[in-house]
């Protein structure tokens, strides 16, 4: 199992696929970047929907496969996506 050595929210300069949902987001998206060290250093990116989904359903140390959050629960994921969209629209 890999350890997270840093977590930060970044505005991406390149397009990155979100680890949780597997969707590719364009440059300029605010995403959480988790840097992990296993036998090598790696960074995975999380979109806001997956960050929220993770907070509600998972705990530190849980592991998901690439794209697994959305694949495992497409409806629950979509519900959160809509919630965030509305929150954004209402300011
Ligand atoms: Zn995502």
PDB file of the backbone (N, CA, C, O) and the ligand in Angstrom, with CONECT records:
HET     ZN  A 101       1
ATOM      1  N   UNK A   1       0.839  -1.198   0.000  1.00  0.00           N
ATOM      2  CA  UNK A   1       0.000   0.000   0.000  1.00  0.00           C
ATOM      3  C   UNK A   1       0.873   1.247   0.000  1.00  0.00           C
ATOM      4  O   UNK A   1       1.943   1.277   0.607  1.00  0.00           O
ATOM      5  N   UNK A   2       0.388   2.284  -0.700  1.00  0.00           N
ATOM      6  CA  UNK A   2       1.193   3.486  -0.831  1.00  0.00           C
ATOM      7  C   UNK A   2       0.797   4.529   0.202  1.00  0.00           C
ATOM      8  O   UNK A   2      -0.351   4.577   0.642  1.00  0.00           O
ATOM      9  N   UNK A   3       1.748   5.357   0.581  1.00  0.00           N
ATOM     10  CA  UNK A   3       1.493   6.422   1.543  1.00  0.00           C
ATOM     11  C   UNK A   3       1.376   7.759   0.824  1.00  0.00           C
ATOM     12  O   UNK A   3       2.131   8.069  -0.097  1.00  0.00           O
ATOM     13  N   UNK A   4       0.401   8.538   1.280  1.00  0.00           N
ATOM     14  CA  UNK A   4       0.258   9.882   0.718  1.00  0.00           C
ATOM     15  C   UNK A   4       1.241  10.810   1.418  1.00  0.00           C
ATOM     16  O   UNK A   4       1.203  10.942   2.642  1.00  0.00           O
ATOM     17  N   UNK A   5       2.113  11.447   0.664  1.00  0.00           N
ATOM     18  CA  UNK A   5       3.078  12.344   1.287  1.00  0.00           C
ATOM     19  C   UNK A   5       2.687  13.804   1.138  1.00  0.00           C
ATOM     20  O   UNK A   5       3.180  14.652   1.882  1.00  0.00           O
ATOM     21  N   UNK A   6       1.810  14.114   0.190  1.00  0.00           N
ATOM     22  CA  UNK A   6       1.295  15.477   0.141  1.00  0.00           C
ATOM     23  C   UNK A   6      -0.046  15.524  -0.561  1.00  0.00           C
ATOM     24  O   UNK A   6      -0.311  14.762  -1.491  1.00  0.00           O
ATOM     25  N   UNK A   7      -0.882  16.433  -0.097  1.00  0.00           N
ATOM     26  CA  UNK A   7      -2.200  16.634  -0.689  1.00  0.00           C
ATOM     27  C   UNK A   7      -2.391  18.123  -0.864  1.00  0.00           C
ATOM     28  O   UNK A   7      -2.257  18.886   0.093  1.00  0.00           O
ATOM     29  N   UNK A   8      -2.696  18.535  -2.055  1.00  0.00           N
ATOM     30  CA  UNK A   8      -2.966  19.958  -2.243  1.00  0.00           C
ATOM     31  C   UNK A   8      -3.959  20.151  -3.371  1.00  0.00           C
ATOM     32  O   UNK A   8      -4.099  19.303  -4.253  1.00  0.00           O
ATOM     33  N   UNK A   9      -4.647  21.287  -3.328  1.00  0.00           N
ATOM     34  CA  UNK A   9      -5.566  21.621  -4.409  1.00  0.00           C
ATOM     35  C   UNK A   9      -4.823  22.502  -5.394  1.00  0.00           C
ATOM     36  O   UNK A   9      -4.241  23.523  -5.027  1.00  0.00           O
ATOM     37  N   UNK A  10      -4.853  22.097  -6.630  1.00  0.00           N
ATOM     38  CA  UNK A  10      -4.117  22.823  -7.656  1.00  0.00           C
ATOM     39  C   UNK A  10      -5.048  23.192  -8.802  1.00  0.00           C
ATOM     40  O   UNK A  10      -6.082  22.557  -9.008  1.00  0.00           O
ATOM     41  N   UNK A  11      -4.670  24.220  -9.540  1.00  0.00           N
ATOM     42  CA  UNK A  11      -5.317  24.476 -10.823  1.00  0.00           C
ATOM     43  C   UNK A  11      -4.419  23.855 -11.874  1.00  0.00           C
ATOM     44  O   UNK A  11      -3.273  24.265 -12.058  1.00  0.00           O
ATOM     45  N   UNK A  12      -4.956  22.863 -12.557  1.00  0.00           N
ATOM     46  CA  UNK A  12      -4.104  22.064 -13.431  1.00  0.00           C
ATOM     47  C   UNK A  12      -3.601  22.866 -14.621  1.00  0.00           C
ATOM     48  O   UNK A  12      -4.297  23.735 -15.147  1.00  0.00           O
ATOM     49  N   UNK A  13      -2.380  22.555 -15.033  1.00  0.00           N
ATOM     50  CA  UNK A  13      -1.799  23.212 -16.202  1.00  0.00           C
ATOM     51  C   UNK A  13      -1.861  22.308 -17.430  1.00  0.00           C
ATOM     52  O   UNK A  13      -1.704  22.757 -18.565  1.00  0.00           O
ATOM     53  N   UNK A  14      -2.093  21.016 -17.168  1.00  0.00           N
ATOM     54  CA  UNK A  14      -2.294  20.068 -18.268  1.00  0.00           C
ATOM     55  C   UNK A  14      -3.607  19.359 -18.002  1.00  0.00           C
ATOM     56  O   UNK A  14      -4.163  19.473 -16.910  1.00  0.00           O
ATOM     57  N   UNK A  15      -4.100  18.641 -18.968  1.00  0.00           N
ATOM     58  CA  UNK A  15      -5.301  17.873 -18.693  1.00  0.00           C
ATOM     59  C   UNK A  15      -4.913  16.616 -17.914  1.00  0.00           C
ATOM     60  O   UNK A  15      -3.893  15.983 -18.186  1.00  0.00           O
ATOM     61  N   UNK A  16      -5.754  16.278 -16.943  1.00  0.00           N
ATOM     62  CA  UNK A  16      -5.503  15.105 -16.119  1.00  0.00           C
ATOM     63  C   UNK A  16      -6.793  14.312 -15.981  1.00  0.00           C
ATOM     64  O   UNK A  16      -7.881  14.879 -15.881  1.00  0.00           O
ATOM     65  N   UNK A  17      -6.653  13.010 -15.978  1.00  0.00           N
ATOM     66  CA  UNK A  17      -7.803  12.165 -15.694  1.00  0.00           C
ATOM     67  C   UNK A  17      -7.952  12.058 -14.179  1.00  0.00           C
ATOM     68  O   UNK A  17      -6.970  11.868 -13.461  1.00  0.00           O
ATOM     69  N   UNK A  18      -9.180  12.180 -13.705  1.00  0.00           N
ATOM     70  CA  UNK A  18      -9.443  12.010 -12.284  1.00  0.00           C
ATOM     71  C   UNK A  18      -9.341  10.534 -11.918  1.00  0.00           C
ATOM     72  O   UNK A  18      -9.871   9.673 -12.621  1.00  0.00           O
ATOM     73  N   UNK A  19      -8.666  10.251 -10.828  1.00  0.00           N
ATOM     74  CA  UNK A  19      -8.496   8.869 -10.422  1.00  0.00           C
ATOM     75  C   UNK A  19      -9.835   8.230 -10.052  1.00  0.00           C
ATOM     76  O   UNK A  19     -10.077   7.058 -10.343  1.00  0.00           O
ATOM     77  N   UNK A  20     -10.695   9.009  -9.411  1.00  0.00           N
ATOM     78  CA  UNK A  20     -11.941   8.433  -8.901  1.00  0.00           C
ATOM     79  C   UNK A  20     -12.953   8.085  -9.975  1.00  0.00           C
ATOM     80  O   UNK A  20     -13.623   7.055  -9.901  1.00  0.00           O
ATOM     81  N   UNK A  21     -13.063   8.956 -10.981  1.00  0.00           N
ATOM     82  CA  UNK A  21     -14.107   8.730 -11.984  1.00  0.00           C
ATOM     83  C   UNK A  21     -13.552   8.409 -13.364  1.00  0.00           C
ATOM     84  O   UNK A  21     -14.287   7.954 -14.240  1.00  0.00           O
ATOM     85  N   UNK A  22     -12.269   8.641 -13.560  1.00  0.00           N
ATOM     86  CA  UNK A  22     -11.664   8.321 -14.841  1.00  0.00           C
ATOM     87  C   UNK A  22     -11.944   9.328 -15.939  1.00  0.00           C
ATOM     88  O   UNK A  22     -11.533   9.138 -17.084  1.00  0.00           O
ATOM     89  N   UNK A  23     -12.650  10.411 -15.591  1.00  0.00           N
ATOM     90  CA  UNK A  23     -12.965  11.432 -16.586  1.00  0.00           C
ATOM     91  C   UNK A  23     -11.758  12.347 -16.779  1.00  0.00           C
ATOM     92  O   UNK A  23     -11.095  12.726 -15.814  1.00  0.00           O
ATOM     93  N   UNK A  24     -11.484  12.692 -18.018  1.00  0.00           N
ATOM     94  CA  UNK A  24     -10.354  13.566 -18.297  1.00  0.00           C
ATOM     95  C   UNK A  24     -10.815  15.018 -18.235  1.00  0.00           C
ATOM     96  O   UNK A  24     -11.735  15.421 -18.947  1.00  0.00           O
ATOM     97  N   UNK A  25     -10.165  15.794 -17.374  1.00  0.00           N
ATOM     98  CA  UNK A  25     -10.525  17.193 -17.205  1.00  0.00           C
ATOM     99  C   UNK A  25      -9.510  18.084 -17.901  1.00  0.00           C
ATOM    100  O   UNK A  25      -8.316  17.786 -17.918  1.00  0.00           O
ATOM    101  N   UNK A  26      -9.995  19.186 -18.477  1.00  0.00           N
ATOM    102  CA  UNK A  26      -9.093  20.065 -19.243  1.00  0.00           C
ATOM    103  C   UNK A  26      -8.181  20.875 -18.324  1.00  0.00           C
ATOM    104  O   UNK A  26      -8.432  20.962 -17.122  1.00  0.00           O
ATOM    105  N   UNK A  27      -7.123  21.470 -18.883  1.00  0.00           N
ATOM    106  CA  UNK A  27      -6.272  22.363 -18.088  1.00  0.00           C
ATOM    107  C   UNK A  27      -7.103  23.477 -17.479  1.00  0.00           C
ATOM    108  O   UNK A  27      -8.105  23.898 -18.057  1.00  0.00           O
ATOM    109  N   UNK A  28      -6.689  23.953 -16.313  1.00  0.00           N
ATOM    110  CA  UNK A  28      -7.402  25.047 -15.669  1.00  0.00           C
ATOM    111  C   UNK A  28      -8.490  24.571 -14.722  1.00  0.00           C
ATOM    112  O   UNK A  28      -9.236  25.390 -14.185  1.00  0.00           O
ATOM    113  N   UNK A  29      -8.598  23.263 -14.506  1.00  0.00           N
ATOM    114  CA  UNK A  29      -9.568  22.720 -13.566  1.00  0.00           C
ATOM    115  C   UNK A  29      -8.941  22.670 -12.176  1.00  0.00           C
ATOM    116  O   UNK A  29      -7.770  22.318 -12.028  1.00  0.00           O
ATOM    117  N   UNK A  30      -9.728  23.024 -11.154  1.00  0.00           N
ATOM    118  CA  UNK A  30      -9.214  22.873  -9.794  1.00  0.00           C
ATOM    119  C   UNK A  30      -9.392  21.424  -9.360  1.00  0.00           C
ATOM    120  O   UNK A  30     -10.512  20.918  -9.276  1.00  0.00           O
ATOM    121  N   UNK A  31      -8.284  20.775  -9.088  1.00  0.00           N
ATOM    122  CA  UNK A  31      -8.323  19.370  -8.689  1.00  0.00           C
ATOM    123  C   UNK A  31      -7.419  19.168  -7.480  1.00  0.00           C
ATOM    124  O   UNK A  31      -6.480  19.930  -7.251  1.00  0.00           O
ATOM    125  N   UNK A  32      -7.720  18.126  -6.715  1.00  0.00           N
ATOM    126  CA  UNK A  32      -6.851  17.770  -5.608  1.00  0.00           C
ATOM    127  C   UNK A  32      -5.760  16.840  -6.118  1.00  0.00           C
ATOM    128  O   UNK A  32      -6.038  15.830  -6.764  1.00  0.00           O
ATOM    129  N   UNK A  33      -4.528  17.194  -5.820  1.00  0.00           N
ATOM    130  CA  UNK A  33      -3.397  16.371  -6.251  1.00  0.00           C
ATOM    131  C   UNK A  33      -2.804  15.661  -5.043  1.00  0.00           C
ATOM    132  O   UNK A  33      -2.291  16.299  -4.124  1.00  0.00           O
ATOM    133  N   UNK A  34      -2.879  14.352  -5.052  1.00  0.00           N
ATOM    134  CA  UNK A  34      -2.288  13.545  -3.984  1.00  0.00           C
ATOM    135  C   UNK A  34      -0.988  12.940  -4.486  1.00  0.00           C
ATOM    136  O   UNK A  34      -0.975  12.193  -5.465  1.00  0.00           O
ATOM    137  N   UNK A  35       0.085  13.261  -3.822  1.00  0.00           N
ATOM    138  CA  UNK A  35       1.358  12.653  -4.183  1.00  0.00           C
ATOM    139  C   UNK A  35       1.604  11.472  -3.252  1.00  0.00           C
ATOM    140  O   UNK A  35       1.583  11.608  -2.029  1.00  0.00           O
ATOM    141  N   UNK A  36       1.833  10.328  -3.848  1.00  0.00           N
ATOM    142  CA  UNK A  36       2.031   9.118  -3.060  1.00  0.00           C
ATOM    143  C   UNK A  36       3.408   8.537  -3.356  1.00  0.00           C
ATOM    144  O   UNK A  36       3.971   8.733  -4.434  1.00  0.00           O
ATOM    145  N   UNK A  37       3.921   7.834  -2.392  1.00  0.00           N
ATOM    146  CA  UNK A  37       5.181   7.143  -2.618  1.00  0.00           C
ATOM    147  C   UNK A  37       4.979   5.655  -2.336  1.00  0.00           C
ATOM    148  O   UNK A  37       4.476   5.255  -1.286  1.00  0.00           O
ATOM    149  N   UNK A  38       5.388   4.864  -3.305  1.00  0.00           N
ATOM    150  CA  UNK A  38       5.308   3.413  -3.161  1.00  0.00           C
ATOM    151  C   UNK A  38       6.713   2.938  -3.471  1.00  0.00           C
ATOM    152  O   UNK A  38       7.621   3.185  -2.678  1.00  0.00           O
ATOM    153  N   UNK A  39       6.930   2.267  -4.589  1.00  0.00           N
ATOM    154  CA  UNK A  39       8.314   2.082  -4.988  1.00  0.00           C
ATOM    155  C   UNK A  39       8.769   3.248  -5.855  1.00  0.00           C
ATOM    156  O   UNK A  39       9.950   3.392  -6.173  1.00  0.00           O
ATOM    157  N   UNK A  40       7.779   4.091  -6.235  1.00  0.00           N
ATOM    158  CA  UNK A  40       8.155   5.335  -6.915  1.00  0.00           C
ATOM    159  C   UNK A  40       7.162   6.418  -6.511  1.00  0.00           C
ATOM    160  O   UNK A  40       6.115   6.137  -5.928  1.00  0.00           O
ATOM    161  N   UNK A  41       7.510   7.652  -6.831  1.00  0.00           N
ATOM    162  CA  UNK A  41       6.627   8.755  -6.491  1.00  0.00           C
ATOM    163  C   UNK A  41       5.636   8.990  -7.628  1.00  0.00           C
ATOM    164  O   UNK A  41       5.996   8.994  -8.805  1.00  0.00           O
ATOM    165  N   UNK A  42       4.419   9.180  -7.251  1.00  0.00           N
ATOM    166  CA  UNK A  42       3.343   9.279  -8.221  1.00  0.00           C
ATOM    167  C   UNK A  42       2.353  10.335  -7.754  1.00  0.00           C
ATOM    168  O   UNK A  42       2.213  10.561  -6.552  1.00  0.00           O
ATOM    169  N   UNK A  43       1.675  10.975  -8.671  1.00  0.00           N
ATOM    170  CA  UNK A  43       0.637  11.924  -8.293  1.00  0.00           C
ATOM    171  C   UNK A  43      -0.671  11.513  -8.943  1.00  0.00           C
ATOM    172  O   UNK A  43      -0.728  11.257 -10.146  1.00  0.00           O
ATOM    173  N   UNK A  44      -1.726  11.453  -8.134  1.00  0.00           N
ATOM    174  CA  UNK A  44      -3.037  11.193  -8.693  1.00  0.00           C
ATOM    175  C   UNK A  44      -3.922  12.407  -8.460  1.00  0.00           C
ATOM    176  O   UNK A  44      -3.768  13.119  -7.468  1.00  0.00           O
ATOM    177  N   UNK A  45      -4.832  12.632  -9.366  1.00  0.00           N
ATOM    178  CA  UNK A  45      -5.705  13.804  -9.322  1.00  0.00           C
ATOM    179  C   UNK A  45      -7.143  13.392  -9.052  1.00  0.00           C
ATOM    180  O   UNK A  45      -7.625  12.360  -9.520  1.00  0.00           O
ATOM    181  N   UNK A  46      -7.817  14.252  -8.269  1.00  0.00           N
ATOM    182  CA  UNK A  46      -9.226  14.003  -7.923  1.00  0.00           C
ATOM    183  C   UNK A  46     -10.051  15.230  -8.289  1.00  0.00           C
ATOM    184  O   UNK A  46      -9.684  16.357  -7.956  1.00  0.00           O
ATOM    185  N   UNK A  47     -11.171  15.002  -8.980  1.00  0.00           N
ATOM    186  CA  UNK A  47     -12.064  16.122  -9.295  1.00  0.00           C
ATOM    187  C   UNK A  47     -12.910  16.442  -8.055  1.00  0.00           C
ATOM    188  O   UNK A  47     -12.979  15.628  -7.134  1.00  0.00           O
ATOM    189  N   UNK A  48     -13.552  17.618  -8.023  1.00  0.00           N
ATOM    190  CA  UNK A  48     -14.339  17.995  -6.843  1.00  0.00           C
ATOM    191  C   UNK A  48     -15.450  16.994  -6.501  1.00  0.00           C
ATOM    192  O   UNK A  48     -15.745  16.772  -5.327  1.00  0.00           O
ATOM    193  N   UNK A  49     -16.049  16.404  -7.504  1.00  0.00           N
ATOM    194  CA  UNK A  49     -17.127  15.437  -7.249  1.00  0.00           C
ATOM    195  C   UNK A  49     -16.574  14.222  -6.499  1.00  0.00           C
ATOM    196  O   UNK A  49     -17.171  13.751  -5.531  1.00  0.00           O
ATOM    197  N   UNK A  50     -15.449  13.734  -6.955  1.00  0.00           N
ATOM    198  CA  UNK A  50     -14.875  12.560  -6.309  1.00  0.00           C
ATOM    199  C   UNK A  50     -14.324  12.898  -4.918  1.00  0.00           C
ATOM    200  O   UNK A  50     -14.348  12.053  -4.024  1.00  0.00           O
ATOM    201  N   UNK A  51     -13.830  14.127  -4.731  1.00  0.00           N
ATOM    202  CA  UNK A  51     -13.392  14.529  -3.390  1.00  0.00           C
ATOM    203  C   UNK A  51     -14.559  14.458  -2.420  1.00  0.00           C
ATOM    204  O   UNK A  51     -14.443  13.939  -1.310  1.00  0.00           O
ATOM    205  N   UNK A  52     -15.694  14.999  -2.873  1.00  0.00           N
ATOM    206  CA  UNK A  52     -16.884  15.007  -2.030  1.00  0.00           C
ATOM    207  C   UNK A  52     -17.393  13.574  -1.798  1.00  0.00           C
ATOM    208  O   UNK A  52     -17.764  13.203  -0.685  1.00  0.00           O
ATOM    209  N   UNK A  53     -17.398  12.799  -2.860  1.00  0.00           N
ATOM    210  CA  UNK A  53     -17.846  11.410  -2.759  1.00  0.00           C
ATOM    211  C   UNK A  53     -16.972  10.649  -1.766  1.00  0.00           C
ATOM    212  O   UNK A  53     -17.468   9.897  -0.928  1.00  0.00           O
ATOM    213  N   UNK A  54     -15.677  10.859  -1.876  1.00  0.00           N
ATOM    214  CA  UNK A  54     -14.734  10.189  -0.989  1.00  0.00           C
ATOM    215  C   UNK A  54     -14.997  10.570   0.467  1.00  0.00           C
ATOM    216  O   UNK A  54     -15.037   9.713   1.349  1.00  0.00           O
ATOM    217  N   UNK A  55     -15.177  11.883   0.702  1.00  0.00           N
ATOM    218  CA  UNK A  55     -15.422  12.361   2.068  1.00  0.00           C
ATOM    219  C   UNK A  55     -16.641  11.685   2.690  1.00  0.00           C
ATOM    220  O   UNK A  55     -16.662  11.401   3.888  1.00  0.00           O
ATOM    221  N   UNK A  56     -17.633  11.437   1.881  1.00  0.00           N
ATOM    222  CA  UNK A  56     -18.870  10.864   2.430  1.00  0.00           C
ATOM    223  C   UNK A  56     -18.813   9.361   2.611  1.00  0.00           C
ATOM    224  O   UNK A  56     -19.430   8.828   3.534  1.00  0.00           O
ATOM    225  N   UNK A  57     -18.087   8.670   1.752  1.00  0.00           N
ATOM    226  CA  UNK A  57     -18.199   7.217   1.725  1.00  0.00           C
ATOM    227  C   UNK A  57     -16.922   6.455   2.058  1.00  0.00           C
ATOM    228  O   UNK A  57     -16.958   5.243   2.272  1.00  0.00           O
ATOM    229  N   UNK A  58     -15.803   7.155   2.101  1.00  0.00           N
ATOM    230  CA  UNK A  58     -14.552   6.437   2.311  1.00  0.00           C
ATOM    231  C   UNK A  58     -13.749   7.066   3.444  1.00  0.00           C
ATOM    232  O   UNK A  58     -14.082   8.141   3.945  1.00  0.00           O
ATOM    233  N   UNK A  59     -12.697   6.378   3.830  1.00  0.00           N
ATOM    234  CA  UNK A  59     -11.807   6.891   4.858  1.00  0.00           C
ATOM    235  C   UNK A  59     -10.379   6.809   4.376  1.00  0.00           C
ATOM    236  O   UNK A  59     -10.055   6.074   3.444  1.00  0.00           O
ATOM    237  N   UNK A  60      -9.527   7.585   5.035  1.00  0.00           N
ATOM    238  CA  UNK A  60      -8.111   7.543   4.727  1.00  0.00           C
ATOM    239  C   UNK A  60      -7.623   6.091   4.771  1.00  0.00           C
ATOM    240  O   UNK A  60      -7.900   5.360   5.722  1.00  0.00           O
ATOM    241  N   UNK A  61      -6.912   5.698   3.754  1.00  0.00           N
ATOM    242  CA  UNK A  61      -6.395   4.343   3.741  1.00  0.00           C
ATOM    243  C   UNK A  61      -7.201   3.413   2.860  1.00  0.00           C
ATOM    244  O   UNK A  61      -6.699   2.380   2.418  1.00  0.00           O
ATOM    245  N   UNK A  62      -8.473   3.780   2.599  1.00  0.00           N
ATOM    246  CA  UNK A  62      -9.246   2.993   1.652  1.00  0.00           C
ATOM    247  C   UNK A  62      -8.603   3.125   0.273  1.00  0.00           C
ATOM    248  O   UNK A  62      -7.957   4.129  -0.029  1.00  0.00           O
ATOM    249  N   UNK A  63      -8.784   2.123  -0.537  1.00  0.00           N
ATOM    250  CA  UNK A  63      -8.207   2.193  -1.869  1.00  0.00           C
ATOM    251  C   UNK A  63      -9.264   1.908  -2.923  1.00  0.00           C
ATOM    252  O   UNK A  63     -10.126   1.049  -2.741  1.00  0.00           O
ATOM    253  N   UNK A  64      -9.186   2.630  -4.013  1.00  0.00           N
ATOM    254  CA  UNK A  64     -10.071   2.352  -5.139  1.00  0.00           C
ATOM    255  C   UNK A  64      -9.247   2.175  -6.396  1.00  0.00           C
ATOM    256  O   UNK A  64      -8.151   2.720  -6.526  1.00  0.00           O
ATOM    257  N   UNK A  65      -9.792   1.405  -7.316  1.00  0.00           N
ATOM    258  CA  UNK A  65      -9.168   1.254  -8.614  1.00  0.00           C
ATOM    259  C   UNK A  65      -9.419   2.527  -9.418  1.00  0.00           C
ATOM    260  O   UNK A  65     -10.317   3.309  -9.104  1.00  0.00           O
ATOM    261  N   UNK A  66      -8.616   2.719 -10.454  1.00  0.00           N
ATOM    262  CA  UNK A  66      -8.814   3.866 -11.324  1.00  0.00           C
ATOM    263  C   UNK A  66     -10.237   3.846 -11.894  1.00  0.00           C
ATOM    264  O   UNK A  66     -10.681   2.854 -12.473  1.00  0.00           O
ATOM    265  N   UNK A  67     -10.938   4.977 -11.712  1.00  0.00           N
ATOM    266  CA  UNK A  67     -12.308   5.076 -12.215  1.00  0.00           C
ATOM    267  C   UNK A  67     -13.345   4.386 -11.344  1.00  0.00           C
ATOM    268  O   UNK A  67     -14.532   4.371 -11.670  1.00  0.00           O
ATOM    269  N   UNK A  68     -12.888   3.814 -10.232  1.00  0.00           N
ATOM    270  CA  UNK A  68     -13.752   2.947  -9.439  1.00  0.00           C
ATOM    271  C   UNK A  68     -14.865   3.628  -8.669  1.00  0.00           C
ATOM    272  O   UNK A  68     -15.895   3.013  -8.396  1.00  0.00           O
ATOM    273  N   UNK A  69     -14.671   4.906  -8.311  1.00  0.00           N
ATOM    274  CA  UNK A  69     -15.729   5.580  -7.546  1.00  0.00           C
ATOM    275  C   UNK A  69     -17.000   5.685  -8.372  1.00  0.00           C
ATOM    276  O   UNK A  69     -18.090   5.351  -7.909  1.00  0.00           O
ATOM    277  N   UNK A  70     -16.842   6.155  -9.599  1.00  0.00           N
ATOM    278  CA  UNK A  70     -18.024   6.364 -10.424  1.00  0.00           C
ATOM    279  C   UNK A  70     -18.550   5.028 -10.960  1.00  0.00           C
ATOM    280  O   UNK A  70     -19.761   4.825 -11.046  1.00  0.00           O
ATOM    281  N   UNK A  71     -17.651   4.135 -11.314  1.00  0.00           N
ATOM    282  CA  UNK A  71     -18.078   2.853 -11.854  1.00  0.00           C
ATOM    283  C   UNK A  71     -18.827   2.043 -10.800  1.00  0.00           C
ATOM    284  O   UNK A  71     -19.779   1.324 -11.104  1.00  0.00           O
ATOM    285  N   UNK A  72     -18.372   2.177  -9.554  1.00  0.00           N
ATOM    286  CA  UNK A  72     -18.997   1.404  -8.489  1.00  0.00           C
ATOM    287  C   UNK A  72     -20.365   1.919  -8.087  1.00  0.00           C
ATOM    288  O   UNK A  72     -21.175   1.164  -7.550  1.00  0.00           O
ATOM    289  N   UNK A  73     -20.634   3.186  -8.335  1.00  0.00           N
ATOM    290  CA  UNK A  73     -21.897   3.793  -7.896  1.00  0.00           C
ATOM    291  C   UNK A  73     -22.234   4.984  -8.794  1.00  0.00           C
ATOM    292  O   UNK A  73     -22.188   6.132  -8.352  1.00  0.00           O
ATOM    293  N   UNK A  74     -22.573   4.706 -10.053  1.00  0.00           N
ATOM    294  CA  UNK A  74     -22.813   5.805 -11.007  1.00  0.00           C
ATOM    295  C   UNK A  74     -23.911   6.758 -10.542  1.00  0.00           C
ATOM    296  O   UNK A  74     -23.800   7.969 -10.739  1.00  0.00           O
ATOM    297  N   UNK A  75     -24.956   6.234  -9.936  1.00  0.00           N
ATOM    298  CA  UNK A  75     -26.066   7.100  -9.521  1.00  0.00           C
ATOM    299  C   UNK A  75     -25.674   7.982  -8.347  1.00  0.00           C
ATOM    300  O   UNK A  75     -25.977   9.176  -8.337  1.00  0.00           O
ATOM    301  N   UNK A  76     -25.012   7.411  -7.369  1.00  0.00           N
ATOM    302  CA  UNK A  76     -24.577   8.189  -6.219  1.00  0.00           C
ATOM    303  C   UNK A  76     -23.590   9.266  -6.618  1.00  0.00           C
ATOM    304  O   UNK A  76     -23.618  10.385  -6.105  1.00  0.00           O
ATOM    305  N   UNK A  77     -22.728   8.907  -7.533  1.00  0.00           N
ATOM    306  CA  UNK A  77     -21.729   9.867  -8.020  1.00  0.00           C
ATOM    307  C   UNK A  77     -22.414  11.012  -8.748  1.00  0.00           C
ATOM    308  O   UNK A  77     -22.083  12.179  -8.540  1.00  0.00           O
ATOM    309  N   UNK A  78     -23.378  10.667  -9.608  1.00  0.00           N
ATOM    310  CA  UNK A  78     -24.099  11.669 -10.389  1.00  0.00           C
ATOM    311  C   UNK A  78     -24.905  12.600  -9.474  1.00  0.00           C
ATOM    312  O   UNK A  78     -25.011  13.797  -9.739  1.00  0.00           O
ATOM    313  N   UNK A  79     -25.469  12.044  -8.401  1.00  0.00           N
ATOM    314  CA  UNK A  79     -26.218  12.856  -7.440  1.00  0.00           C
ATOM    315  C   UNK A  79     -25.315  13.931  -6.846  1.00  0.00           C
ATOM    316  O   UNK A  79     -25.716  15.090  -6.739  1.00  0.00           O
ATOM    317  N   UNK A  80     -24.116  13.556  -6.464  1.00  0.00           N
ATOM    318  CA  UNK A  80     -23.183  14.518  -5.881  1.00  0.00           C
ATOM    319  C   UNK A  80     -22.752  15.547  -6.918  1.00  0.00           C
ATOM    320  O   UNK A  80     -22.597  16.728  -6.608  1.00  0.00           O
ATOM    321  N   UNK A  81     -22.560  15.089  -8.148  1.00  0.00           N
ATOM    322  CA  UNK A  81     -22.167  16.027  -9.197  1.00  0.00           C
ATOM    323  C   UNK A  81     -23.232  17.121  -9.363  1.00  0.00           C
ATOM    324  O   UNK A  81     -22.914  18.301  -9.513  1.00  0.00           O
ATOM    325  N   UNK A  82     -24.500  16.699  -9.331  1.00  0.00           N
ATOM    326  CA  UNK A  82     -25.586  17.669  -9.483  1.00  0.00           C
ATOM    327  C   UNK A  82     -25.673  18.594  -8.273  1.00  0.00           C
ATOM    328  O   UNK A  82     -25.931  19.790  -8.412  1.00  0.00           O
ATOM    329  N   UNK A  83     -25.457  18.032  -7.093  1.00  0.00           N
ATOM    330  CA  UNK A  83     -25.458  18.871  -5.882  1.00  0.00           C
ATOM    331  C   UNK A  83     -24.410  19.972  -5.971  1.00  0.00           C
ATOM    332  O   UNK A  83     -24.682  21.133  -5.667  1.00  0.00           O
ATOM    333  N   UNK A  84     -23.212  19.590  -6.390  1.00  0.00           N
ATOM    334  CA  UNK A  84     -22.137  20.570  -6.470  1.00  0.00           C
ATOM    335  C   UNK A  84     -22.451  21.632  -7.532  1.00  0.00           C
ATOM    336  O   UNK A  84     -22.152  22.813  -7.358  1.00  0.00           O
ATOM    337  N   UNK A  85     -23.053  21.186  -8.623  1.00  0.00           N
ATOM    338  CA  UNK A  85     -23.402  22.104  -9.685  1.00  0.00           C
ATOM    339  C   UNK A  85     -24.412  23.140  -9.190  1.00  0.00           C
ATOM    340  O   UNK A  85     -24.306  24.327  -9.501  1.00  0.00           O
ATOM    341  N   UNK A  86     -25.381  22.678  -8.425  1.00  0.00           N
ATOM    342  CA  UNK A  86     -26.398  23.592  -7.898  1.00  0.00           C
ATOM    343  C   UNK A  86     -25.790  24.532  -6.871  1.00  0.00           C
ATOM    344  O   UNK A  86     -26.110  25.720  -6.831  1.00  0.00           O
ATOM    345  N   UNK A  87     -24.904  23.983  -6.037  1.00  0.00           N
ATOM    346  CA  UNK A  87     -24.254  24.819  -5.037  1.00  0.00           C
ATOM    347  C   UNK A  87     -23.494  25.943  -5.727  1.00  0.00           C
ATOM    348  O   UNK A  87     -23.500  27.091  -5.283  1.00  0.00           O
ATOM    349  N   UNK A  88     -22.842  25.580  -6.823  1.00  0.00           N
ATOM    350  CA  UNK A  88     -22.077  26.545  -7.579  1.00  0.00           C
ATOM    351  C   UNK A  88     -22.995  27.596  -8.202  1.00  0.00           C
ATOM    352  O   UNK A  88     -22.686  28.787  -8.178  1.00  0.00           O
ATOM    353  N   UNK A  89     -24.095  27.166  -8.744  1.00  0.00           N
ATOM    354  CA  UNK A  89     -25.030  28.066  -9.413  1.00  0.00           C
ATOM    355  C   UNK A  89     -25.675  29.037  -8.426  1.00  0.00           C
ATOM    356  O   UNK A  89     -25.986  30.175  -8.778  1.00  0.00           O
ATOM    357  N   UNK A  90     -25.874  28.577  -7.185  1.00  0.00           N
ATOM    358  CA  UNK A  90     -26.533  29.441  -6.202  1.00  0.00           C
ATOM    359  C   UNK A  90     -25.528  30.286  -5.441  1.00  0.00           C
ATOM    360  O   UNK A  90     -25.901  31.108  -4.604  1.00  0.00           O
ATOM    361  N   UNK A  91     -24.271  30.081  -5.731  1.00  0.00           N
ATOM    362  CA  UNK A  91     -23.226  30.904  -5.119  1.00  0.00           C
ATOM    363  C   UNK A  91     -22.934  30.401  -3.751  1.00  0.00           C
ATOM    364  O   UNK A  91     -22.080  30.955  -3.059  1.00  0.00           O
TER     365      UNK A  91
HETATM  366 ZN    ZN A 101     -13.602  12.401 -10.398  1.00  0.00          ZN
END
